[in-house]
Amino acid sequence: MQQLGDHFTAEALLAAAPQVGRATVFRTLRLLQEVGTLCQVVLDDGTVEYRLTSGGHHHHIVCSQCGRVNDFAACDIQDLLDEIASRTGYDIDSHRLEVYGRCATCREPLPPAP
């Protein structure tokens, strides 16, 4: 998987391993997420990609221009989750948070044309 880059789609993995069945690839991706080896990233355009995890519970900040993904661990939303659980009657066992914006590199102004 490392030759696929920092993040990759299931389709790219299927293309890299054409001898492996589609269902096997998706089952394996799910298993690798469950054991904490991979995490799923939903890009600004809705594309789902996977990447090796940095470990532990974390979230993603995604550049909506270049697609760069960074992890962050701060997650101070427990009060909000408790309120949602109370209002909906759900017992919340997990959550996912992805933040979108433009990274510092994409925000840099272009140099003037010569």
N, C-alpha and C positions, 0 to 999 in steps of 0.2 A: 504494500500500500504506500510505502514511503515514496516510490517513484511517481506517484500521482500528485505530489505536491502537498502543500500545507492543508488544503481542504479539497475535497473531491465529491463528485456526485456518485450515486449508485450506478448510473449509466456509464460513467467513466470506468468504474471498477468492473462492470460487466464487460466493457470493451477490452480492458486489460487482461481479463481472464475468461475468454470466450468458451472455454471447456467447462466452466462452472455454470450450473443452472440458475436462472433468475430467482427462483424461490430460495435456493440455498444462499445466494448472495444477500437477500433481504433478511433471512433468518439469522445469518451470521452478523450482519450489521446490527440487528436488534440485540443479539447476545453480547456483542462487544460493547454496546451502550450500557447494557445491564450490569456488566462487570466493571464498568468505569474506564475502559480503554479508549473508547470513541465517544464523542459527543456530536449531537446534531445541531446544525446552524441553519436557521431560516434567513435567507438573504432578503433584502429590501424588496426584490421583485417576486418573492415567494418561492424561489428556488431552494430546495433542500440540499444541503451539503453536509459532509461529515469531516471531522478532523480528529487527530489524536488529542486526547484530553490532557490538560495540565494537572488533573487530579482534583478530587474533592468537588463539592458543590460550587458551581460558578455560573456566571452569565456571560453574554457576549455583547460587545459593542462593535458594530459593523459599519464600515465606510460605504455609504450608498453610491459613491462615485467609483472607487477602485476595487471594492470588495474585500479590503483588508479586514481581518477579524482579530480582535483582542479579547482576552478573558479578563473578567473582574470578579472578585469574590464578595465584595460588599453587597449585602442584601438586607436592607433595613425595612422590609415590608411585612414582617410578621404580624404587626397590628392590623394591616390591611387584609391579610389572609384570614385572620381571626374574624374580622368584621364580615368578610364575604361568606365565610363558613356559617356564621351566625344568621345572616340574612337569607342564605339559600338552603340551609339545612344540610349542606354537604360536609363530609369529613375529608378535608383536603390532604392528600398524601404527597403531592409534588407540585411544582410550578416551574415555569420557564420564562426567562426575561431576556429579550433581545432589544438593544438600543441601537438606533440608526442615526447616522450623521455623516459629516465629512471629516476625515482624518486631517492632521496638521499638514501633511504633504499635499493633499488635494486642495487645501485652503490657501496654500502659498500662491501669491500672484505670479503670473507668467512674466519672465523677463521681457523687457521691451524688444521689439524686432529691430535688427540692425539696419 
